[in-house]
Amino acid sequence: MLPSFGCTPIPPAPSPLLPAELVGLILETTLATTDIATISSLALVSHSFRMYANSNRFSMIFLNPEESKIISLRRLIDLEMSIPTMHNVRVTSFIIYLDVDIHVSASAELYASLAIIMRNLFRSPTNRLGRPSDSSRRFAFSYVEEDHTLEWHNIDSDFMSAFHNLCRNSALTTLELKNIRNIPRGLLKGSTIKHLTYESLDPPVNPGKSRPSEVCDEGPILIESLTTDHVFSFFEILNDPPLSPRLACSRLKRLQSELWHDEKSFIGTAEILAVAESLEWLKLCYYGEAPSSQAPFEFGHLSKLDTLVIGYCGPPEDHYPNGISRTLIDLLVFDVPPALSNIVFDVSGCENIELPRGMAIVEDIVEHIYLELTINSSVGRNVDEELDLESLREKANAYMLKFVKPLGSGTRLKLLFQMTIF
């Protein structure tokens, strides 16, 4: 034993430890952009890493129309051993695609299973590692039978009760509904949904007395983003009688509107734009020509609007509708919102790529406003014919030379053409 000479030995300095919150943030960021094989490898590092990795691997459940998968999941939930021991592993996204009608007797077990599943979705587990307990949850319910819609009144009452309770689960922030007929007005009254997508929802033809499960308490309107085709009025789906438009849109920041060759979709969009003063991002998806009687959209009062996306979603053999050019002209010449900094043309789903017709008018517009035109073309994997990218680049460069003209200290606006081939 060595003499101490009256001195106390100094213990070795402890290894520096990263705060658990920082470790969690690093893992969250890594998992969001990493392939599944790497995520599986991370799960082998330690118990803590495994909890983070598994929460990413098993966070989404997607059920196609095969009944056996839904029924098997219900039986799994019924098992006592299904009670989670790793509390941070939880479902954050649940997607159901159905192609069987609710009144078919053979589907009784299917919908009973769905009711049990919905009652078990998005339950808040104990938060061990400091992960946010209020992260977003998504529920998507779509009926996919070709040329048919699901009849709401045929839905089993137990299933309906579970659905209404789920819509009012404070953890659920994103809801997507498609192809449902006779859906009741006021469906989302009192819900905590922030992000809503609904397409091909038909309002009731003869509204009757609501079921007990459809009667909901009043609550604040929390919708921040909306995607709709306007078949069912946004203001009516929130409440019955319809809410004040200004109140319904008081928190709306993102809007994606599908514009078909009918007045309803254009009128519905105009009604929302008139009162959505907090709107920051807007996408107008043109599926056809605008009705000749349709008045131009008004944008100037949208003081927070930063990005406008104008998309063409029609068949590849069609020409781009005049409404696209009209919208651009009306916007830039008469009605530029003060915060607008990006205009994006999103031309997707078309094999025959052309720049939207009518763009020559921009030569006149550029005398009043500075335009920076960039071209972004991306090619998907399923292209039947070889695309002449060199020709596309030459056309893009010609447009850049023609339109990029700095004119003093005016507004600097980015005009982006986004062309995607599938």
TORKOL-4160 file (C-alpha; in steps of 0.2 Angstrom, whole numbers, padded with zeros to 4 digits, m for minus):
422
<pt num="1" X="0000" Y="0000" Z="0000"/>
<pt num="2" X="0007" Y="0017" Z="m0005"/>
<pt num="3" X="0009" Y="0030" Z="0008"/>
<pt num="4" X="m0004" Y="0044" Z="0006"/>
<pt num="5" X="0008" Y="0058" Z="0014"/>
<pt num="6" X="m0008" Y="0065" Z="0022"/>
<pt num="7" X="m0017" Y="0069" Z="0005"/>
<pt num="8" X="m0034" Y="0063" Z="0000"/>
<pt num="9" X="m0034" Y="0054" Z="m0016"/>
<pt num="10" X="m0044" Y="0064" Z="m0030"/>
<pt num="11" X="m0057" Y="0054" Z="m0038"/>
<pt num="12" X="m0057" Y="0053" Z="m0057"/>
<pt num="13" X="m0068" Y="0065" Z="m0066"/>
<pt num="14" X="m0085" Y="0058" Z="m0071"/>
<pt num="15" X="m0088" Y="0056" Z="m0090"/>
<pt num="16" X="m0099" Y="0070" Z="m0097"/>
<pt num="17" X="m0117" Y="0065" Z="m0099"/>
<pt num="18" X="m0129" Y="0072" Z="m0112"/>
<pt num="19" X="m0146" Y="0078" Z="m0105"/>
<pt num="20" X="m0159" Y="0065" Z="m0109"/>
<pt num="21" X="m0169" Y="0079" Z="m0118"/>
<pt num="22" X="m0155" Y="0082" Z="m0130"/>
<pt num="23" X="m0152" Y="0063" Z="m0133"/>
<pt num="24" X="m0171" Y="0062" Z="m0137"/>
<pt num="25" X="m0170" Y="0076" Z="m0149"/>
<pt num="26" X="m0155" Y="0069" Z="m0158"/>
<pt num="27" X="m0164" Y="0052" Z="m0160"/>
<pt num="28" X="m0180" Y="0060" Z="m0165"/>
<pt num="29" X="m0172" Y="0070" Z="m0179"/>
<pt num="30" X="m0162" Y="0055" Z="m0185"/>
<pt num="31" X="m0176" Y="0043" Z="m0185"/>
<pt num="32" X="m0187" Y="0055" Z="m0195"/>
<pt num="33" X="m0175" Y="0054" Z="m0210"/>
<pt num="34" X="m0167" Y="0036" Z="m0209"/>
<pt num="35" X="m0171" Y="0020" Z="m0218"/>
<pt num="36" X="m0180" Y="0006" Z="m0209"/>
<pt num="37" X="m0164" Y="m0005" Z="m0208"/>
<pt num="38" X="m0154" Y="0008" Z="m0199"/>
<pt num="39" X="m0169" Y="0011" Z="m0187"/>
<pt num="40" X="m0169" Y="m0007" Z="m0183"/>
<pt num="41" X="m0150" Y="m0007" Z="m0180"/>
<pt num="42" X="m0153" Y="0008" Z="m0168"/>
<pt num="43" X="m0165" Y="m0002" Z="m0158"/>
<pt num="44" X="m0151" Y="m0014" Z="m0153"/>
<pt num="45" X="m0140" Y="m0001" Z="m0145"/>
<pt num="46" X="m0149" Y="0000" Z="m0128"/>
<pt num="47" X="m0166" Y="m0001" Z="m0120"/>
<pt num="48" X="m0168" Y="0018" Z="m0122"/>
<pt num="49" X="m0163" Y="0018" Z="m0140"/>
<pt num="50" X="m0175" Y="0003" Z="m0143"/>
<pt num="51" X="m0190" Y="0013" Z="m0136"/>
<pt num="52" X="m0187" Y="0028" Z="m0148"/>
<pt num="53" X="m0183" Y="0016" Z="m0163"/>
<pt num="54" X="m0199" Y="0006" Z="m0160"/>
<pt num="55" X="m0210" Y="0021" Z="m0158"/>
<pt num="56" X="m0205" Y="0026" Z="m0176"/>
<pt num="57" X="m0206" Y="0008" Z="m0183"/>
<pt num="58" X="m0223" Y="0004" Z="m0176"/>
<pt num="59" X="m0231" Y="0022" Z="m0176"/>
<pt num="60" X="m0242" Y="0019" Z="m0192"/>
<pt num="61" X="m0255" Y="0006" Z="m0195"/>
<pt num="62" X="m0262" Y="0005" Z="m0213"/>
<pt num="63" X="m0276" Y="m0007" Z="m0216"/>
<pt num="64" X="m0282" Y="m0011" Z="m0234"/>
<pt num="65" X="m0299" Y="m0018" Z="m0237"/>
<pt num="66" X="m0294" Y="m0036" Z="m0231"/>
<pt num="67" X="m0306" Y="m0040" Z="m0217"/>
<pt num="68" X="m0294" Y="m0053" Z="m0209"/>
<pt num="69" X="m0281" Y="m0040" Z="m0205"/>
<pt num="70" X="m0293" Y="m0029" Z="m0196"/>
<pt num="71" X="m0301" Y="m0043" Z="m0186"/>
<pt num="72" X="m0283" Y="m0050" Z="m0182"/>
<pt num="73" X="m0279" Y="m0033" Z="m0175"/>
<pt num="74" X="m0294" Y="m0032" Z="m0164"/>
<pt num="75" X="m0290" Y="m0049" Z="m0157"/>
<pt num="76" X="m0273" Y="m0043" Z="m0153"/>
<pt num="77" X="m0279" Y="m0028" Z="m0144"/>
<pt num="78" X="m0291" Y="m0040" Z="m0134"/>
<pt num="79" X="m0276" Y="m0050" Z="m0127"/>
<pt num="80" X="m0270" Y="m0046" Z="m0110"/>
<pt num="81" X="m0252" Y="m0047" Z="m0116"/>
<pt num="82" X="m0256" Y="m0033" Z="m0128"/>
<pt num="83" X="m0255" Y="m0020" Z="m0113"/>
<pt num="84" X="m0239" Y="m0010" Z="m0118"/>
<pt num="85" X="m0224" Y="m0012" Z="m0107"/>
<pt num="86" X="m0213" Y="0000" Z="m0117"/>
<pt num="87" X="m0224" Y="0015" Z="m0114"/>
<pt num="88" X="m0216" Y="0026" Z="m0128"/>
<pt num="89" X="m0221" Y="0014" Z="m0142"/>
<pt num="90" X="m0238" Y="0020" Z="m0148"/>
<pt num="91" X="m0248" Y="0022" Z="m0164"/>
<pt num="92" X="m0248" Y="0040" Z="m0171"/>
<pt num="93" X="m0256" Y="0037" Z="m0188"/>
<pt num="94" X="m0270" Y="0025" Z="m0192"/>
<pt num="95" X="m0277" Y="0023" Z="m0210"/>
<pt num="96" X="m0292" Y="0012" Z="m0215"/>
<pt num="97" X="m0297" Y="0009" Z="m0233"/>
<pt num="98" X="m0313" Y="m0001" Z="m0235"/>
<pt num="99" X="m0322" Y="m0008" Z="m0250"/>
<pt num="100" X="m0337" Y="m0017" Z="m0241"/>
<pt num="101" X="m0353" Y="m0009" Z="m0237"/>
<pt num="102" X="m0358" Y="m0007" Z="m0219"/>
<pt num="103" X="m0375" Y="m0015" Z="m0221"/>
<pt num="104" X="m0368" Y="m0032" Z="m0227"/>
<pt num="105" X="m0371" Y="m0044" Z="m0213"/>
<pt num="106" X="m0355" Y="m0053" Z="m0217"/>
<pt num="107" X="m0346" Y="m0038" Z="m0212"/>
<pt num="108" X="m0353" Y="m0036" Z="m0194"/>
<pt num="109" X="m0337" Y="m0043" Z="m0186"/>
<pt num="110" X="m0327" Y="m0031" Z="m0196"/>
<pt num="111" X="m0335" Y="m0016" Z="m0190"/>
<pt num="112" X="m0337" Y="m0022" Z="m0172"/>
<pt num="113" X="m0318" Y="m0025" Z="m0173"/>
<pt num="114" X="m0316" Y="m0007" Z="m0180"/>
<pt num="115" X="m0326" Y="0000" Z="m0165"/>
<pt num="116" X="m0314" Y="m0009" Z="m0153"/>
<pt num="117" X="m0299" Y="m0003" Z="m0162"/>
<pt num="118" X="m0305" Y="0015" Z="m0162"/>
<pt num="119" X="m0308" Y="0014" Z="m0143"/>
<pt num="120" X="m0290" Y="0009" Z="m0140"/>
<pt num="121" X="m0282" Y="0021" Z="m0152"/>
<pt num="122" X="m0271" Y="0036" Z="m0146"/>
<pt num="123" X="m0272" Y="0032" Z="m0127"/>
<pt num="124" X="m0259" Y="0043" Z="m0118"/>
<pt num="125" X="m0246" Y="0032" Z="m0111"/>
<pt num="126" X="m0234" Y="0036" Z="m0096"/>
<pt num="127" X="m0221" Y="0047" Z="m0103"/>
<pt num="128" X="m0204" Y="0040" Z="m0097"/>
<pt num="129" X="m0191" Y="0048" Z="m0107"/>
<pt num="130" X="m0197" Y="0066" Z="m0108"/>
<pt num="131" X="m0204" Y="0063" Z="m0126"/>
<pt num="132" X="m0219" Y="0075" Z="m0130"/>
<pt num="133" X="m0235" Y="0067" Z="m0124"/>
<pt num="134" X="m0245" Y="0079" Z="m0136"/>
<pt num="135" X="m0237" Y="0074" Z="m0152"/>
<pt num="136" X="m0249" Y="0074" Z="m0167"/>
<pt num="137" X="m0261" Y="0059" Z="m0171"/>
<pt num="138" X="m0269" Y="0055" Z="m0187"/>
<pt num="139" X="m0284" Y="0045" Z="m0192"/>
<pt num="140" X="m0289" Y="0042" Z="m0210"/>
<pt num="141" X="m0305" Y="0033" Z="m0215"/>
<pt num="142" X="m0309" Y="0031" Z="m0234"/>
<pt num="143" X="m0321" Y="0021" Z="m0243"/>
<pt num="144" X="m0313" Y="0015" Z="m0260"/>
<pt num="145" X="m0326" Y="0005" Z="m0269"/>
<pt num="146" X="m0326" Y="0011" Z="m0287"/>
<pt num="147" X="m0340" Y="0023" Z="m0291"/>
<pt num="148" X="m0348" Y="0021" Z="m0274"/>
<pt num="149" X="m0349" Y="0030" Z="m0258"/>
<pt num="150" X="m0352" Y="0023" Z="m0240"/>
<pt num="151" X="m0370" Y="0027" Z="m0233"/>
<pt num="152" X="m0368" Y="0035" Z="m0217"/>
<pt num="153" X="m0385" Y="0030" Z="m0210"/>
<pt num="154" X="m0381" Y="0011" Z="m0213"/>
<pt num="155" X="m0366" Y="0012" Z="m0201"/>
<pt num="156" X="m0368" Y="0002" Z="m0185"/>
<pt num="157" X="m0372" Y="0013" Z="m0169"/>
<pt num="158" X="m0357" Y="0005" Z="m0159"/>
<pt num="159" X="m0345" Y="0009" Z="m0173"/>
<pt num="160" X="m0352" Y="0027" Z="m0174"/>
<pt num="161" X="m0351" Y="0030" Z="m0156"/>
<pt num="162" X="m0333" Y="0025" Z="m0156"/>
<pt num="163" X="m0329" Y="0036" Z="m0171"/>
<pt num="164" X="m0337" Y="0051" Z="m0162"/>
<pt num="165" X="m0327" Y="0048" Z="m0146"/>
<pt num="166" X="m0311" Y="0046" Z="m0156"/>
<pt num="167" X="m0314" Y="0063" Z="m0165"/>
<pt num="168" X="m0315" Y="0071" Z="m0148"/>
<pt num="169" X="m0299" Y="0063" Z="m0141"/>
<pt num="170" X="m0288" Y="0077" Z="m0137"/>
<pt num="171" X="m0273" Y="0068" Z="m0144"/>
<pt num="172" X="m0281" Y="0067" Z="m0162"/>
<pt num="173" X="m0276" Y="0082" Z="m0172"/>
<pt num="174" X="m0277" Y="0076" Z="m0190"/>
<pt num="175" X="m0293" Y="0068" Z="m0198"/>
<pt num="176" X="m0296" Y="0063" Z="m0216"/>
<pt num="177" X="m0312" Y="0057" Z="m0223"/>
<pt num="178" X="m0317" Y="0052" Z="m0241"/>
<pt num="179" X="m0332" Y="0045" Z="m0250"/>
<pt num="180" X="m0345" Y="0045" Z="m0237"/>
<pt num="181" X="m0364" Y="0049" Z="m0242"/>
<pt num="182" X="m0377" Y="0058" Z="m0230"/>
<pt num="183" X="m0364" Y="0063" Z="m0217"/>
<pt num="184" X="m0372" Y="0073" Z="m0204"/>
<pt num="185" X="m0370" Y="0092" Z="m0202"/>
<pt num="186" X="m0360" Y="0097" Z="m0186"/>
<pt num="187" X="m0350" Y="0081" Z="m0187"/>
<pt num="188" X="m0334" Y="0090" Z="m0180"/>
<pt num="189" X="m0343" Y="0101" Z="m0167"/>
<pt num="190" X="m0333" Y="0101" Z="m0151"/>
<pt num="191" X="m0319" Y="0091" Z="m0158"/>
<pt num="192" X="m0300" Y="0095" Z="m0156"/>
<pt num="193" X="m0296" Y="0092" Z="m0175"/>
<pt num="194" X="m0282" Y="0105" Z="m0181"/>
<pt num="195" X="m0279" Y="0097" Z="m0198"/>
<pt num="196" X="m0294" Y="0092" Z="m0209"/>
<pt num="197" X="m0295" Y="0083" Z="m0226"/>
<pt num="198" X="m0312" Y="0078" Z="m0233"/>
<pt num="199" X="m0316" Y="0074" Z="m0251"/>
<pt num="200" X="m0332" Y="0067" Z="m0259"/>
<pt num="201" X="m0343" Y="0069" Z="m0243"/>
<pt num="202" X="m0361" Y="0072" Z="m0247"/>
<pt num="203" X="m0372" Y="0081" Z="m0234"/>
<pt num="204" X="m0388" Y="0074" Z="m0229"/>
<pt num="205" X="m0402" Y="0076" Z="m0242"/>
<pt num="206" X="m0416" Y="0075" Z="m0228"/>
<pt num="207" X="m0408" Y="0080" Z="m0212"/>
<pt num="208" X="m0417" Y="0071" Z="m0198"/>
<pt num="209" X="m0415" Y="0070" Z="m0179"/>
<pt num="210" X="m0397" Y="0067" Z="m0174"/>
<pt num="211" X="m0392" Y="0051" Z="m0165"/>
<pt num="212" X="m0387" Y="0052" Z="m0147"/>
<pt num="213" X="m0369" Y="0049" Z="m0152"/>
<pt num="214" X="m0370" Y="0063" Z="m0164"/>
<pt num="215" X="m0375" Y="0076" Z="m0151"/>
<pt num="216" X="m0359" Y="0085" Z="m0146"/>
<pt num="217" X="m0355" Y="0099" Z="m0134"/>
<pt num="218" X="m0349" Y="0116" Z="m0140"/>
<pt num="219" X="m0331" Y="0120" Z="m0141"/>
<pt num="220" X="m0318" Y="0131" Z="m0149"/>
<pt num="221" X="m0314" Y="0129" Z="m0168"/>
<pt num="222" X="m0296" Y="0123" Z="m0169"/>
<pt num="223" X="m0294" Y="0120" Z="m0188"/>
<pt num="224" X="m0277" Y="0126" Z="m0194"/>
<pt num="225" X="m0276" Y="0117" Z="m0211"/>
<pt num="226" X="m0290" Y="0111" Z="m0223"/>
<pt num="227" X="m0290" Y="0101" Z="m0239"/>
<pt num="228" X="m0307" Y="0100" Z="m0247"/>
<pt num="229" X="m0317" Y="0099" Z="m0264"/>
<pt num="230" X="m0331" Y="0110" Z="m0256"/>
<pt num="231" X="m0344" Y="0097" Z="m0260"/>
<pt num="232" X="m0349" Y="0098" Z="m0242"/>
<pt num="233" X="m0348" Y="0116" Z="m0235"/>
<pt num="234" X="m0333" Y="0118" Z="m0223"/>
<pt num="235" X="m0344" Y="0129" Z="m0212"/>
<pt num="236" X="m0358" Y="0116" Z="m0211"/>
<pt num="237" X="m0347" Y="0101" Z="m0207"/>
<pt num="238" X="m0341" Y="0110" Z="m0191"/>
<pt num="239" X="m0358" Y="0114" Z="m0184"/>
<pt num="240" X="m0377" Y="0114" Z="m0187"/>
<pt num="241" X="m0383" Y="0127" Z="m0190"/>
<pt num="242" X="m0368" Y="0133" Z="m0199"/>
<pt num="243" X="m0355" Y="0143" Z="m0190"/>
<pt num="244" X="m0350" Y="0161" Z="m0193"/>
<pt num="245" X="m0337" Y="0159" Z="m0207"/>
<pt num="246" X="m0326" Y="0171" Z="m0199"/>
<pt num="247" X="m0326" Y="0161" Z="m0183"/>
<pt num="248" X="m0324" Y="0145" Z="m0192"/>
<pt num="249" X="m0308" Y="0151" Z="m0201"/>
<pt num="250" X="m0301" Y="0161" Z="m0186"/>
<pt num="251" X="m0286" Y="0149" Z="m0185"/>
<pt num="252" X="m0284" Y="0143" Z="m0203"/>
<pt num="253" X="m0266" Y="0145" Z="m0209"/>
<pt num="254" X="m0266" Y="0132" Z="m0224"/>
<pt num="255" X="m0279" Y="0129" Z="m0237"/>
<pt num="256" X="m0279" Y="0117" Z="m0252"/>
<pt num="257" X="m0294" Y="0118" Z="m0263"/>
<pt num="258" X="m0299" Y="0107" Z="m0277"/>
<pt num="259" X="m0307" Y="0117" Z="m0291"/>
<pt num="260" X="m0318" Y="0108" Z="m0303"/>
<pt num="261" X="m0328" Y="0114" Z="m0318"/>
<pt num="262" X="m0343" Y="0119" Z="m0307"/>
<pt num="263" X="m0347" Y="0134" Z="m0297"/>
<pt num="264" X="m0348" Y="0125" Z="m0280"/>
<pt num="265" X="m0330" Y="0123" Z="m0278"/>
<pt num="266" X="m0325" Y="0140" Z="m0284"/>
<pt num="267" X="m0339" Y="0148" Z="m0273"/>
<pt num="268" X="m0333" Y="0138" Z="m0258"/>
<pt num="269" X="m0315" Y="0143" Z="m0260"/>
<pt num="270" X="m0320" Y="0162" Z="m0262"/>
<pt num="271" X="m0331" Y="0161" Z="m0246"/>
<pt num="272" X="m0316" Y="0154" Z="m0236"/>
<pt num="273" X="m0303" Y="0166" Z="m0244"/>
<pt num="274" X="m0315" Y="0181" Z="m0239"/>
<pt num="275" X="m0313" Y="0178" Z="m0220"/>
<pt num="276" X="m0297" Y="0168" Z="m0218"/>
<pt num="277" X="m0287" Y="0182" Z="m0213"/>
<pt num="278" X="m0273" Y="0171" Z="m0204"/>
<pt num="279" X="m0270" Y="0161" Z="m0220"/>
<pt num="280" X="m0251" Y="0159" Z="m0224"/>
<pt num="281" X="m0251" Y="0145" Z="m0237"/>
<pt num="282" X="m0264" Y="0142" Z="m0251"/>
<pt num="283" X="m0265" Y="0129" Z="m0265"/>
<pt num="284" X="m0277" Y="0130" Z="m0279"/>
<pt num="285" X="m0279" Y="0113" Z="m0288"/>
<pt num="286" X="m0287" Y="0116" Z="m0305"/>
<pt num="287" X="m0296" Y="0100" Z="m0312"/>
<pt num="288" X="m0304" Y="0109" Z="m0326"/>
<pt num="289" X="m0309" Y="0126" Z="m0333"/>
<pt num="290" X="m0317" Y="0139" Z="m0322"/>
<pt num="291" X="m0335" Y="0143" Z="m0325"/>
<pt num="292" X="m0336" Y="0159" Z="m0337"/>
<pt num="293" X="m0346" Y="0168" Z="m0324"/>
<pt num="294" X="m0334" Y="0165" Z="m0310"/>
<pt num="295" X="m0327" Y="0181" Z="m0302"/>
<pt num="296" X="m0308" Y="0181" Z="m0299"/>
<pt num="297" X="m0302" Y="0177" Z="m0282"/>
<pt num="298" X="m0297" Y="0191" Z="m0270"/>
<pt num="299" X="m0280" Y="0189" Z="m0262"/>
<pt num="300" X="m0275" Y="0207" Z="m0257"/>
<pt num="301" X="m0283" Y="0207" Z="m0239"/>
<pt num="302" X="m0273" Y="0191" Z="m0235"/>
<pt num="303" X="m0259" Y="0200" Z="m0226"/>
<pt num="304" X="m0250" Y="0184" Z="m0219"/>
<pt num="305" X="m0251" Y="0174" Z="m0236"/>
<pt num="306" X="m0233" Y="0169" Z="m0240"/>
<pt num="307" X="m0235" Y="0155" Z="m0253"/>
<pt num="308" X="m0247" Y="0152" Z="m0267"/>
<pt num="309" X="m0247" Y="0136" Z="m0276"/>
<pt num="310" X="m0256" Y="0134" Z="m0292"/>
<pt num="311" X="m0258" Y="0116" Z="m0297"/>
<pt num="312" X="m0265" Y="0108" Z="m0313"/>
<pt num="313" X="m0272" Y="0090" Z="m0309"/>
<pt num="314" X="m0282" Y="0086" Z="m0325"/>
<pt num="315" X="m0279" Y="0072" Z="m0337"/>
<pt num="316" X="m0262" Y="0073" Z="m0346"/>
<pt num="317" X="m0271" Y="0075" Z="m0363"/>
<pt num="318" X="m0280" Y="0091" Z="m0358"/>
<pt num="319" X="m0273" Y="0108" Z="m0360"/>
<pt num="320" X="m0270" Y="0118" Z="m0345"/>
<pt num="321" X="m0285" Y="0128" Z="m0340"/>
<pt num="322" X="m0286" Y="0147" Z="m0343"/>
<pt num="323" X="m0290" Y="0149" Z="m0324"/>
<pt num="324" X="m0272" Y="0146" Z="m0320"/>
<pt num="325" X="m0267" Y="0161" Z="m0331"/>
<pt num="326" X="m0281" Y="0171" Z="m0325"/>
<pt num="327" X="m0277" Y="0168" Z="m0307"/>
<pt num="328" X="m0259" Y="0174" Z="m0309"/>
<pt num="329" X="m0264" Y="0189" Z="m0319"/>
<pt num="330" X="m0277" Y="0195" Z="m0307"/>
<pt num="331" X="m0265" Y="0192" Z="m0292"/>
<pt num="332" X="m0250" Y="0201" Z="m0299"/>
<pt num="333" X="m0258" Y="0215" Z="m0308"/>
<pt num="334" X="m0272" Y="0220" Z="m0296"/>
<pt num="335" X="m0271" Y="0210" Z="m0279"/>
<pt num="336" X="m0253" Y="0206" Z="m0273"/>
<pt num="337" X="m0254" Y="0201" Z="m0254"/>
<pt num="338" X="m0241" Y="0211" Z="m0244"/>
<pt num="339" X="m0232" Y="0196" Z="m0237"/>
<pt num="340" X="m0232" Y="0185" Z="m0253"/>
<pt num="341" X="m0215" Y="0179" Z="m0257"/>
<pt num="342" X="m0217" Y="0162" Z="m0267"/>
<pt num="343" X="m0228" Y="0157" Z="m0281"/>
<pt num="344" X="m0227" Y="0139" Z="m0286"/>
<pt num="345" X="m0234" Y="0131" Z="m0302"/>
<pt num="346" X="m0237" Y="0113" Z="m0298"/>
<pt num="347" X="m0240" Y="0103" Z="m0314"/>
<pt num="348" X="m0241" Y="0085" Z="m0309"/>
<pt num="349" X="m0248" Y="0069" Z="m0316"/>
<pt num="350" X="m0245" Y="0074" Z="m0334"/>
<pt num="351" X="m0233" Y="0065" Z="m0346"/>
<pt num="352" X="m0234" Y="0079" Z="m0359"/>
<pt num="353" X="m0225" Y="0093" Z="m0350"/>
<pt num="354" X="m0228" Y="0110" Z="m0356"/>
<pt num="355" X="m0227" Y="0127" Z="m0347"/>
<pt num="356" X="m0245" Y="0133" Z="m0343"/>
<pt num="357" X="m0252" Y="0142" Z="m0358"/>
<pt num="358" X="m0255" Y="0161" Z="m0357"/>
<pt num="359" X="m0238" Y="0164" Z="m0348"/>
<pt num="360" X="m0233" Y="0176" Z="m0361"/>
<pt num="361" X="m0243" Y="0189" Z="m0352"/>
<pt num="362" X="m0230" Y="0189" Z="m0339"/>
<pt num="363" X="m0219" Y="0200" Z="m0350"/>
<pt num="364" X="m0232" Y="0214" Z="m0346"/>
<pt num="365" X="m0233" Y="0210" Z="m0328"/>
<pt num="366" X="m0214" Y="0210" Z="m0325"/>
<pt num="367" X="m0214" Y="0229" Z="m0329"/>
<pt num="368" X="m0222" Y="0231" Z="m0312"/>
<pt num="369" X="m0214" Y="0218" Z="m0302"/>
<pt num="370" X="m0198" Y="0209" Z="m0300"/>
<pt num="371" X="m0199" Y="0191" Z="m0304"/>
<pt num="372" X="m0186" Y="0178" Z="m0300"/>
<pt num="373" X="m0191" Y="0162" Z="m0310"/>
<pt num="374" X="m0183" Y="0145" Z="m0306"/>
<pt num="375" X="m0186" Y="0129" Z="m0314"/>
<pt num="376" X="m0187" Y="0113" Z="m0304"/>
<pt num="377" X="m0191" Y="0097" Z="m0313"/>
<pt num="378" X="m0191" Y="0080" Z="m0305"/>
<pt num="379" X="m0195" Y="0064" Z="m0314"/>
<pt num="380" X="m0204" Y="0049" Z="m0306"/>
<pt num="381" X="m0200" Y="0031" Z="m0309"/>
<pt num="382" X="m0214" Y="0025" Z="m0320"/>
<pt num="383" X="m0211" Y="0035" Z="m0336"/>
<pt num="384" X="m0216" Y="0025" Z="m0351"/>
<pt num="385" X="m0208" Y="0037" Z="m0364"/>
<pt num="386" X="m0191" Y="0044" Z="m0362"/>
<pt num="387" X="m0192" Y="0063" Z="m0358"/>
<pt num="388" X="m0182" Y="0076" Z="m0367"/>
<pt num="389" X="m0174" Y="0084" Z="m0352"/>
<pt num="390" X="m0162" Y="0094" Z="m0362"/>
<pt num="391" X="m0176" Y="0102" Z="m0372"/>
<pt num="392" X="m0185" Y="0106" Z="m0356"/>
<pt num="393" X="m0170" Y="0114" Z="m0349"/>
<pt num="394" X="m0168" Y="0125" Z="m0365"/>
<pt num="395" X="m0186" Y="0131" Z="m0363"/>
<pt num="396" X="m0183" Y="0134" Z="m0344"/>
<pt num="397" X="m0167" Y="0145" Z="m0348"/>
<pt num="398" X="m0177" Y="0155" Z="m0361"/>
<pt num="399" X="m0190" Y="0159" Z="m0349"/>
<pt num="400" X="m0177" Y="0164" Z="m0336"/>
<pt num="401" X="m0168" Y="0176" Z="m0348"/>
<pt num="402" X="m0185" Y="0183" Z="m0353"/>
<pt num="403" X="m0192" Y="0186" Z="m0336"/>
<pt num="404" X="m0178" Y="0188" Z="m0323"/>
<pt num="405" X="m0177" Y="0207" Z="m0324"/>
<pt num="406" X="m0172" Y="0217" Z="m0308"/>
<pt num="407" X="m0183" Y="0233" Z="m0308"/>
<pt num="408" X="m0177" Y="0244" Z="m0294"/>
<pt num="409" X="m0181" Y="0240" Z="m0276"/>
<pt num="410" X="m0199" Y="0233" Z="m0279"/>
<pt num="411" X="m0206" Y="0217" Z="m0272"/>
<pt num="412" X="m0194" Y="0202" Z="m0274"/>
<pt num="413" X="m0206" Y="0187" Z="m0279"/>
<pt num="414" X="m0200" Y="0169" Z="m0282"/>
<pt num="415" X="m0210" Y="0161" Z="m0296"/>
<pt num="416" X="m0206" Y="0142" Z="m0296"/>
<pt num="417" X="m0212" Y="0130" Z="m0309"/>
<pt num="418" X="m0213" Y="0112" Z="m0301"/>
<pt num="419" X="m0215" Y="0099" Z="m0314"/>
<pt num="420" X="m0217" Y="0081" Z="m0308"/>
<pt num="421" X="m0219" Y="0066" Z="m0320"/>
<pt num="422" X="m0226" Y="0050" Z="m0313"/>
